[in-house]
Amino acid sequence: MIDKTLVVISYYDRRPIHNLLELTESLHQYPAGEEFDVCVIVNRTKNESISIPQLSSAAIHYRHNVGMNIGAWDHGWRTCSGYKSYLFLQDECYVIRDHWLSAYRAVLERPNVGMVGESLNMLWDKPWRELRKLFADTILPEHQIEAKWVNRVDFYLNFFKAYGVDPRVGGRHLRSVVWFLPADVLNAIDGFLIGRNYGECIAAEIAASKKIEALGLEVIQANEQEEFFYIRHLEYNQDSPGSPYAHDVKYVDYASVRRLIDSREQEVWSLLKLKMQKLLRLSTAK
């Protein structure tokens, strides 16, 4: 086993490369506190190679763009096996503090900790039945079962059932922008699930935390008082970080999402009509 961390960075090749370059520069701008290697996994949509001059030692691998960043992370872990631990980053991350990696290590080595990240989604820290009510009026693209739009929670629980994931008592999970795991935990959960569309990718994000919790381990925010304390993410600067539509254009290249982008008026009208019908039924019931 290689006694250090592999930093696995997911990069979607339809975005400008400058964010990736700034991330790789920040990895060395701030002392990590321990040794690490870097691997970049390119979610490829075009037959072009990338270059990272300031990080010539980085391994670069290419794959078909399936499963967004989690798909790339899983590919990186399986392709570059043998490391003690793995730090998974999106290319829109950037380091902001010294000893960022050794600080993660200190948290990971606490008893019964299985995964460390920068942001626990506390909005989801509720039982599933409460979350179902919370999202009762939310309709998202590619959240369908048997061609019918369903409650987000029902969609995710259906995904968990299909893949044998214990949903546990509630939905709290680490956002898939920064994840740090030891190799033995990755092996124990057999890596990450790969979503085939937008809805399944969100389910796969939640499932990672649920699979680790099912081992009797905790998922922990690196700094319990402050999100994005060691490593930040560009999306965190928006008004509602982690909100549903933050990912659909940036990370996905599925044909279904292309249709959503290319014919947004038709899609939005369909969703709006569905919501109007629901409101009409509610007013009639009163």
VENURTA-V474001 format. One record per pair of residues at least 6 apart in sequence whose C-alpha atoms are under 7 Angstrom apart, sorted by the first residue. I is the first residue (numbers start at 1). J is the second residue. D is the distance in Angstrom with one decimal. If there is no record, write none. Layout:
i={I I}
j={J J}
d={D D}
This chain:
i={1 1 1 2 2 2 3 3 4 4 4 4 4 5 5 5 5 5 5 5 5 6 6 6 6 6 6 6 6 7 7 7 7 7 7 7 8 8 8 8 8 8 8 8 8 9 9 9 9 9 9 9 10 10 10 10 10 10 10 10 10 11 11 11 11 11 11 12 12 12 12 13 13 13 13 19 19 20 20 21 23 23 23 23 24 26 26 27 30 30 31 31 32 32 32 32 32 33 33 33 33 34 34 38 38 39 39 39 40 40 40 40 41 41 41 41 41 42 42 42 43 43 43 43 43 44 44 44 44 45 45 65 66 67 67 67 67 68 68 69 70 70 71 73 74 74 83 84 84 85 85 85 86 86 86 86 87 87 87 88 88 88 89 89 89 90 90 92 92 93 93 93 93 94 94 94 95 95 95 96 96 96 97 100 104 104 107 108 108 108 112 112 113 113 113 114 114 114 114 114 114 115 115 115 115 115 115 116 116 116 116 116 116 116 117 117 117 117 117 117 117 118 118 118 118 118 118 119 119 119 119 119 120 120 120 120 121 121 121 121 122 124 124 124 125 125 125 126 126 127 127 127 128 128 128 131 132 132 135 135 136 142 142 142 143 143 143 143 143 144 144 145 156 157 159 160 160 165 165 166 166 166 167 168 173 173 174 174 175 176 189 189 192 193 194 194 195 195 197 198 209 223 235 260}
j={82 83 84 82 83 84 83 84 35 36 83 84 85 35 36 37 83 84 85 86 87 36 37 38 39 83 85 86 87 36 37 38 39 86 87 88 38 39 40 73 76 86 87 88 89 39 40 41 88 89 90 91 40 41 42 69 72 73 89 90 91 40 41 42 43 90 91 42 43 44 251 42 43 44 45 91 92 91 92 52 91 93 94 95 55 94 95 95 97 98 98 99 98 99 100 101 102 99 100 101 102 101 102 58 59 58 59 60 58 59 60 61 60 61 62 72 76 61 62 63 62 63 64 65 72 62 63 64 65 64 65 253 196 194 195 196 201 251 252 90 192 194 194 88 191 192 183 182 183 181 182 183 180 181 182 183 179 180 181 178 179 180 177 178 179 177 178 233 234 231 232 233 234 231 232 233 230 231 232 230 231 232 230 230 116 222 222 114 115 116 217 218 217 218 219 181 185 212 217 218 219 179 180 181 218 219 220 179 180 181 219 220 221 222 174 178 179 180 220 221 222 178 221 222 227 228 229 174 175 221 227 228 173 174 175 221 172 173 174 175 172 131 171 172 170 171 172 170 171 169 170 171 169 170 171 153 151 153 151 152 151 197 198 199 149 150 152 155 199 150 155 155 203 167 203 166 167 207 211 210 211 214 210 210 206 209 209 219 205 205 211 212 208 204 201 204 201 204 254 248 219 229 241 267}
d={5.0 5.7 6.4 5.9 4.6 5.9 6.3 5.3 5.9 5.6 6.2 5.5 6.7 6.9 4.8 6.5 6.1 5.9 4.8 5.3 6.9 5.6 4.9 5.7 7.0 6.4 6.5 4.9 6.2 6.8 6.0 4.7 6.1 5.9 4.7 6.0 6.1 4.9 5.8 6.3 6.2 6.9 6.0 4.8 6.2 6.2 4.7 6.1 6.0 4.8 5.6 6.0 6.0 5.0 6.1 5.4 5.6 6.4 6.4 5.1 5.8 7.0 6.1 4.8 6.0 6.8 5.4 5.9 4.8 6.6 6.6 6.5 6.2 5.7 6.6 6.2 5.6 4.9 6.7 6.7 6.6 6.1 4.7 7.0 7.0 6.1 5.4 6.2 6.2 4.9 5.1 5.5 6.2 4.4 5.2 5.0 6.4 4.5 7.0 6.1 4.9 6.6 6.0 5.0 6.5 5.4 4.7 5.8 7.0 6.2 4.8 6.3 6.0 5.0 5.8 5.7 6.3 6.1 4.8 6.2 6.4 5.4 5.8 4.4 6.6 6.2 5.7 5.3 5.4 7.0 6.6 6.7 6.5 4.9 4.8 5.9 6.1 5.6 6.0 6.6 6.9 6.9 5.4 6.3 6.0 5.8 6.7 6.1 5.6 5.8 4.1 5.0 5.7 5.5 6.2 6.8 5.8 4.4 6.6 5.6 5.1 6.2 5.9 4.9 6.9 5.6 7.0 5.6 5.7 6.5 5.5 4.2 6.5 5.6 5.4 6.3 6.1 4.4 6.3 5.7 5.7 6.9 5.2 5.5 6.9 6.2 6.5 6.7 6.7 6.3 4.9 6.1 5.3 4.7 6.3 6.4 6.6 6.3 5.1 5.5 5.9 6.7 5.6 4.9 6.8 4.8 6.3 5.8 5.0 6.7 5.9 4.8 5.7 5.9 6.3 5.2 4.7 6.2 6.4 5.1 5.7 6.0 5.3 5.6 5.5 4.9 6.9 5.8 5.7 5.8 5.2 6.4 5.7 4.4 6.1 6.0 5.9 5.6 6.0 6.2 6.0 7.0 4.9 4.7 6.2 5.7 4.3 5.2 6.2 5.6 4.1 6.7 6.8 5.1 6.4 6.8 6.8 5.5 6.7 6.7 6.1 6.7 5.9 5.4 5.9 6.3 6.5 6.1 5.2 5.7 6.9 6.9 5.1 7.0 6.8 6.9 6.7 6.8 6.3 6.5 6.8 6.7 6.0 6.5 5.6 5.4 6.5 7.0 7.0 6.0 6.4 6.9 6.3 5.4 6.8 6.4 4.2 6.0 6.9 6.7 6.4 6.3 5.9 6.2}
